[in-house]
Amino acid sequence: MTPKPSAQITELLRAWSAGDQSAVGQIVELAYPELYRIARRHLQGERPGHTIQATALVNEAYLRLVNIRHVEWKDRAHFLAVGARIMRRILVDYARSQPRPPRVDLTDDLVVCPELNLDIMLLDRALDTLAEFDARKAKVVEMRFFGGLTAEESAAVLGVAPQTVHRDWSLAKAWLVREMNHQGDHNAAINLP
């Protein structure tokens, strides 16, 4: 009986961590649909005509992922969380290279008000500030918002209970709203209900 793709990915990640370079190609083949879904999620709120496409984002993330050395991959969720973080870095680097920063809509459960429209660099700065005093909450935001991981998958990566992830997610959203208002994106004021 062939194992499920997530179990296969976990086995291959452990083999790769142990030095089996032949596992990398299989990991990418199995994880590509999920990496592509994460990339599309990242790009969903970008302005029309954005020059980075989901396929290019996945390819760039793949190139960075395969160059990571000395990682003890836990499982598929850990791999996807790292992939989501890399995609965030790629998009922030891209935004910094543009004369006028691209804007993104915070969708999913991070939205406090539906008309919210934020600069990705503003969100990045706020997440970096959050990480300075609460790294776990910042990681929860990355995994849930950027990576599309469930609370259960995020909990497995972080080694905490799903309830802790739900609590961190709620507190992080409220903190980000306050911080981004404070940073002064006056064109899109954020209001708590």
Residue pairs with C-beta under 8 A, 6 or more apart in sequence:
2 8
3 11
5 30
6 75
6 76
8 26
8 30
9 27
9 30
9 31
9 75
9 76
9 79
10 73
10 74
10 75
10 76
12 23
12 26
12 27
12 30
13 23
13 27
13 73
13 74
13 75
13 76
13 78
13 79
14 73
15 23
16 23
16 24
16 27
16 73
17 71
17 72
17 73
24 66
27 79
28 35
28 62
28 66
31 76
31 79
31 80
31 83
32 58
34 76
34 80
35 58
35 61
35 62
35 80
35 83
36 54
36 55
36 58
37 148
38 80
38 83
38 84
38 87
38 146
38 147
38 148
39 54
39 55
39 57
39 58
39 61
39 87
40 54
41 146
41 148
42 54
42 57
42 84
42 87
42 88
42 91
42 146
43 50
43 52
43 53
43 54
43 57
44 105
44 107
45 103
45 104
45 105
45 106
45 107
46 52
46 102
46 103
46 104
47 102
47 103
50 102
52 90
52 91
52 94
57 87
57 90
57 91
60 90
61 83
61 86
61 87
61 90
64 86
64 90
65 79
65 82
65 83
65 86
68 82
71 82
73 79
74 156
74 157
75 156
75 157
77 143
77 149
77 153
77 154
77 156
77 157
78 156
78 157
80 147
80 149
80 153
81 139
81 142
81 143
81 147
81 149
81 154
81 157
83 147
84 142
84 143
84 146
84 147
84 148
84 149
85 142
85 146
85 147
87 146
88 124
88 142
88 146
91 120
92 120
92 121
92 124
94 102
95 101
95 102
95 119
95 120
95 121
95 124
96 121
101 119
101 120
101 121
102 119
102 120
103 117
103 118
103 119
103 120
104 117
104 118
104 119
104 120
104 123
105 111
105 116
105 117
105 118
106 116
106 118
106 123
106 145
108 144
108 145
108 148
109 144
109 145
109 169
109 173
110 141
110 144
110 145
110 173
110 176
112 173
112 177
112 190
112 191
112 192
112 193
113 190
113 191
113 193
115 188
116 188
116 190
117 187
117 188
118 180
118 185
118 188
119 185
122 180
122 183
122 185
123 176
123 180
125 183
126 176
126 179
126 180
126 183
127 138
127 141
127 142
127 176
128 138
129 179
130 137
130 138
130 141
130 172
130 175
130 176
130 179
131 138
131 139
134 172
136 158
136 160
136 168
137 168
137 171
137 172
137 175
138 172
139 154
139 157
139 158
140 154
140 158
140 165
140 168
140 169
140 172
141 169
141 172
141 173
141 176
143 149
143 153
143 154
143 157
144 151
144 154
144 165
144 169
149 157
151 162
151 165
151 166
151 169
152 162
152 165
154 162
154 165
155 161
155 162
155 164
155 165
158 164
158 165
174 192
177 190
177 191
177 192
180 190
181 189
181 190
